[in-house]
Amino acid sequence: MTTTLSAQAAQARPRDDDRYPSRFWPEPRITERRDPVVHGGVGDGPLDEAELRFYRDNGYLTFEQLIGADELDAYLAELDALRRDEAVRQAAEAVIEPDSGELRSLFEVHKRSAVLRRLCAHPRLVAIARQLLGSEVYLHQSRINYKGGFRGKEFYWHSDFETWHMEDGVPAMRMVSCSVSLTPNTPHNGPLMIIPGSHQRYISCVGATPEAHYLASLRRQEVGVPDDASLKQLVEDFGILAPTGPAGSVTFFDCNVMHGSSSNITPLPRSNVFFVYNSVHNTPAAPFCGLPPRPSFIAERQDFTPIQTEVSP
């Protein structure tokens, strides 16, 4: 199948307002981050100076039991109900594993599920996001990643920001992802892996963006991923770690930190809910790749209403 690149052909070089160009050159480039990592300070939220410093230096924070055990049953039941719903599997927001036919991911879960909408507005989560981003926040993206036992597939190394910038038009690195573990994340069942400190560098990737790239990339991403040499350099400089924890643990990670996860060949599922909080001062413009934006269920482009917490801490 021949991929059409007509829209990109008219934009052979980065726009003048593009501070983080990628996918335009035949060779990768590594440049320094041009945005702050932490925008708020002590007193702006629950994080203390040591936690803010750790996030600034490493690009992530993990909390072992941020979500109470008494809350987990409702969230797990909702994940199971969504996975069993055939209408969900047929929806545009659903991503099916290319080999096994299992449900890989489900997007825009905060609009499909009242239960998960309450979770994304959980006061502990929102307070931390506001403090890190130094402003009110809205939800850029929400999704469930089902990594079932035995055949749950990997997510290759990538910076979320590279895609959100190039394909969604988000201008700055003023976003944070929040991964809520609804099953235990162990060293063996394909946990999130992070290269701590990598958020301070930006990898410009090789390969022009195909039209409607999301249709393939959500199943197996091949454009917008780092080259082997750049990835090797990051690992040599910073190493790799995997934040693990019980159900109810939460990891916040910077939008530009290099991360991925390996396949899950254990019998133990690894199901997480992801919320991407964006500053209300960092809303998307036209995608920097020159192509039409991805659908709103992947990247919110209309409703930038600040999140209002729905339950008491």
Buried (B, 14 or more C-beta within 10 A) or exposed (E): EEEEBEBBEEBEEBEEEBBBBBBBEEEBBEEEBEBEBBBBEEEBBEBEEEBBEBBBEBBBBBBEEBBEEEBBEEBBEBBEEBBEBEEBBEBEBBBBBEEEEBBBBBBBBBBBBEBBBBBBBBBBBBBBBBBBBBBBBBBBBBBBBBBBBEBBBBBBBBBBBBBBBBBBBBBBBBBBBBBBBBBBBBEEBBBBBBBBBBBBBBBBBBBBBBBBBBEBBBBBBEBBBBBEEBBEBBBEEBEBBBBBBBBBBBBBBBBBBBBBBBBBEBEBBBBBBBBBBBBBBBBBBEBBBBBEBBBBBBBBBEEBEEBEBBEEE
